[in-house]
Amino acid sequence: MAKILFSPLSWGLGHATRDIPIINDLIARGHTVGVAATGIALELLSLEFPDLEFYNVPDYPSPYTSDGFSITRVVALFPLMVNNIAREHRIISRIVRSERYDLVISDNRFGAYTKDVPCLFISHQIRFATPGGIESVERMMEVFNGRYHRHFERVIVPDNPPGPRSLSGKLGYARRPFTKRRAYSAGILTDIRKQDVPQDIDYLVSISGPKVTKDALKKIIVEQIGGISGKKVILLGDPASAFEERLDDDTLMKSHADRHEMADLMNRAEFVITRSGYTTVMELAELEKKDLLFIPTPGQTEQEYLSAYYEDMGWVHSVRQHDLDLVRDVARARTMKGFPPMSGSYNNIKKLYDWVIEGYLPHPKHYYDFGTRGSGAMPDDDDRPLYPLLPRR
């Protein structure tokens, strides 16, 4: 059995959350897993896996402010980010050597690699969305990403292959040769599973984001929620407090729900109103939810891009926060198709291990390469290519 070091980024909970099912799978197969993280990613995974070995390894400041994505902030932080990536690389290398890890899996941490063992990189953001979709800036960010992809044997994209069922759109589409050759489309990855339970909640409303925009959306929702009938639950995404409040006989407002309760509520909800963060998108696709309304966080360019993309595809209705009219937008949302059918996380994680991860562990049983197929697409079980993996370092 192997020792595997996971290192997720701490910009929100999404990176750590989507790594949970992969870590669970590795542990179930008998491997030893360690986690190098910081901030809320470290907190979440230490609660989920209290018996693992943890290393507090700082990452880098987010390009987002309370007002959203800031190109000025990106430029100002660039030297600091490069220095932090180099520091991160040195720390990860020391951990791997001293603790004798066999493989590193980084979730969007550019410096979480070492020349001593194979390293894999998880990201749905091969390029970043910018305000107004400025092509030159997005290409520059794609080149920056690609420079660091060279240090990893594979770039695992948690999405369907590029095409009509892609959930990340242009964000997860690898175009640079050195990234495209490494790309593997793993499909959706989430720890939430579909449950056979009654849908006894008519509307689940999940409010998240920076405090200023979150408080503004809460005010709008509370003012308008009475206009739609049925049983409603409102989650405020505030784990620091613990309260429940009844707004009326049919509406319960809660400060927070942990992962297990959130999975239960999402399964029980007939209609979900939420932000369009990518981890949330994968969860809803896994649950095959059709009746959805997305309200992207103002200034969060990724969410704004994804919302517009899903609207154009006819999958999910989206509305800007300050334009929200619940009665009107719920009615519009019910006319959309929902996400297309796709392979679920359970099968995707099994394939990810069998076709990628296992090949980079000591004494792999077999070798598969999807780079020769162009998109890194997932073939059927009877269509497994028998090509060598990318050369080990």
N, C-alpha and C positions, 0 to 999 in steps of 0.2 A: 504494500500500500504506500501511497505517496503523501508528501506534505505539500499543501497548496496554500499560498498566501493571497488573500483577497484584499483589494485596496479600492474602495469606492470614494467618489468625490462627495463633498459635504454641502454642495449647493442645493439645499432642499433635501427631502427624504426620498425622492424618486430613485436615485441611483442605488442607495442601500436597499430600498424596498424590492426592486426587481432582482437584486442579487440573492435575496432570501431563498427562493426555490432552488437556485443553483447550489448554494451552500448546503441546503438540506439534502439534495441529491448526492453531493460529494460525501457528506457524512454517512448517509445511508449505504454508500458503496464501500465504506470502511476507511476512507481517506482522513487524514488529519488536516484541519483547516485552521489557519490563523487569519487575523484581520488587522490591517494597517489602515487606520482612518482617523478622523478628528471630528469635533463638533457633533452635530445632530446625527450624522451617519454613524459615528462611534457609539453614541448613546442608544440609538435604535437597535443596532446589531448586538450590543452587549446585553440589552434586555431580552432580545430574541434568542441569543445563544450564550448564556452566562458561563458555559463551561469551556469556551474557546479561549485561545491565547490572543490578547489584544495589544496593539502597539499604537500609541498616540503619535501619529505622523501628520504634521500640519500640511495643508494643501495651499490654496491661493485665493485671493479675494475675488468675489463675483463681479462680472461686468455690469450687473444690474443694481440700480439704486431704487429708492422708493418711487421714483418716477418712471422706472423701466430701464431698458437697455440704453447705455450711454456710450457712444463712440468716443467721446472725449475722455471718459473714464477708462476705456480700453487702451487708448493711446498713452494716458498718464500711467496706467498700471503695467504697461508692457514690460519695462525693465525689471520691475519687481516680480512679475509672473515668471519671466525667464530665469531669474535667480532662484525663485522658490521651486521651480521645476528641477533645476540642477541640485538644489539641496534635497529635495524629495528623492531624486535618483540615488544620491549618496546614502541616504538613510535606508532606503529599500535594499540597496546592495549589501549594506552591513548586516541587516536583519537576515537576508537570504543566506549569507555566508555563515553567520554565527549560529543560526538556528537550523541550517541545512534544509531549506525548502527546495522542492523539486520543480515548482512551477509558480509563476506569478500571474494573477488575473486582475487587471486594472479596469475599473469602471470609470472611464473618463479622466483618469489622473495621468497626465502626460509623462511624469517622471517616475511612475511606478513600474520601472523595468530594471533589468540588470543583464549584463553580458554573461553571467554565470549559468543561468538556466533559461529555458523557453519562457516567453511572456506573451500573454494574450490581452487584447484591449476591447472593451465593450463600449459602444457609443451609437446612439441614433442620430448624432449631430456630426456628420461628416463635414457639413458646413453650417454656419450659424445664420439665422434669419436676422436681418437688420431693419431698422425703421425705414419704411418705404421700399424695402427690398433692393438696396443699392448694390448692384451687381459687382462693381469693382471691389467694394469692401468685403462682400461675401466671398469672392474669389480669393482675396488676400487671406481671410480667415481659413479658407479651405487649404491653401498652401501651407499656412502655419500648422494646421492639424496634420497634414500629410507629412510634414518634416518629422514629426514625432511618431507617426505611424510606422516609419521605417525601423523603429526599435522593437517592434512587436511582430511575432510570427503571424498572427491573425487579428483582424479587426472584425469583431462580432457585432453585427447590427441587429438589435432586437426588433425586427420588422420582417414582414413578408418581402420576397424579392421585388426589386423595382418593377413597377407596372400597375395594372388596374386595381390591385389589392394592397398596395403599399400604404401604410398608415402614416409614415413620416414624410412622404412626398419627396421634395428636393433635398430635405435635410439629411436623409439617410442614403442618398444616391451617390455612390463613389464614382468619381470621374477621373481623378488623378491616377496615373498608371500604377504608382507604388502603393496606393490605397486600394484600388480596384483589384489588384492581384491578391491582396490579403483579405478582402471582404468576404464574409460569410453571413448570409441572411438567415438568422436563427428563428424567425417568427416571433410572435408575442411571448413575453416572459413575465409572469406574475405569480404571486403566491395565492391569489384569490381564486377559489374554485366555485363552479356552479353547483348550487345545492337544490335539491328537490324539496322546496318549501313553498307554502302559500304566499302569493304576492299580496300581503295585507297592508302594505303602505302604498298609498296612491302617489305620493310625491316625496322624494328624498332630495333635499337641497343641501349641498355642501359648499360652504363659503371658505375660501382660503386666500393666501397672498399676503403682501405687506400690509401692515396695520391700517394705513390710511385708506387704501383701496378696499380692504376687507370691511372696515367699518362703514364705508360708503355703500357697499353692496348690501350689507346687513340692513341698513336703514331702508333701502329700496325694497328689499324682500319683505321685511316686516310690514311695510306700508301696503304692499300689493298682495300678500299671500292670501288674504281673505277673499280675493276675487276668484280663486279657483277652489272648487269643492273637493272634499275627500280628506282622508287621513294624511297628515303631513308631518315630516320630521326635518328640522333644520339643524345642521351641524355647523358650528362656528370655527372649527379648527384651532382651538385654543387649549392646548394640553396643560398649560400652566394653571388653569382654573378648573373647577369641577362644579358645575351647576346644571340644573334642569329647570325650565320655566314653561308653563302652559300659557300660550298666547290666547287660545280658545279651546273649546272642547275637542277640536280635531287637530290642533297644531301644537307639537312639542318642540321646544328649542333646547338643544344641548350644547355645552361648551366644547365637547370633544368626544370622539369614539376611538378606542384602540383598534388595532388591526383586525382582531377577531370580531369585534362588534361591527366594525365597518363592513366586513365581508358579509355578515348576517344582514345588515340593513340594505346593502346593495342588492343582495339576492331577493330580499322581500319587496323591494321597491318596483312598482310598475313603471314609474317615470322618474328619471334622474336629471336634476338641474345642477350643473357643476362647472368648474373651470376646465379648460382644455389642456391641462398638463399631460405630457406624453404617458407617464405612468398610469394616470387615471384613464386615459384613452385605451391602453392595453387591458386594463381591468374590465372596462365596459365591453370591449370586444370579446374578451374571454367569457363574460356572462351572457353574450349574445343579446345585449339590451338594444332595443330598437327605438323606444320613445325617450329621446335625449334632447336636452337644451344646453348648449355651451355658452358660457359668458367668460371670454378670455380676460385675464388680469390686465388692466390698462398698462401699456408700456412694456409688457412681457412679449417681445416680438415673436418668440417661438409659438406661444399660445395663439397670438393673433394670426400668424401664418397658418397654423394647423386648422384653426376655426374657419378661415376663409377657404382653405383647401377642401375641408369636409363639406362645406356648403356648396362649393362648385361641383363636387362629386355627387351631390344629392344624397349624402349619407346622414348628416346631422345639421340641424338648423343652429345658427349662432347669432348672437346679438351683442352689440357693445353695451357695456354696463350702464352708461348714462342714457341709452336708448331703450332700456328694458321695459316692456309692457307684458307682464306675465300672462294675462288672458290672451292677448294677441299672439305672443311668441310660443306659448304652449300649443295653441291651435296649429300654428305653422309647423312646429316641430313634429306633430303627429302625421304630417304628410310626407316626411322624409323616409328613405329606405332603410336607414340603419347601416351598420358596417357589413361588408360582404362576408360570407362564410369563410372560415380560415382554420388552420390547424391550431389546436389548443396548446396551452403551456406544458401540460404533462408530456405530450409526445415531443414537443419542441426541445424540452430540456433533455430528454432521453437521447434524441438525435444529436444535440449539441455535444453531449458527452461522448457518444459512440463515434461521431464523425469528426470531431475536432479535439476536444480536451484529452481524450484517452491517447490520441496519437502523439501528444507531447509529454506524456508521463513516462517514467522509466519502463522499459520493456513493453512498448505498445503491442497490442495484438494485431493491429491492422493499420493501414494508412489510407486515408481518403483525401482527395484534394478537389476543392470546388473552384479554385481560381481558374482552372482551365475551362470551366463552364461559363466564365464571364461574370455572372452576377452572384456567384456563390449560392445559387438557388438550392432548395431542398428537394432532392429527387424522391421518387417513391421507393419503398423498400426493395423492390426488384430492379431498381435502376441505380444501384450504388456504383460510382466510378471507382476504379482501382488504380488511382494515380498516387505517386508519393506525395507526402506533405511537403510544405516548403522546407528547405534545408535547415537543419538545426544549426545554432551557432556553435 
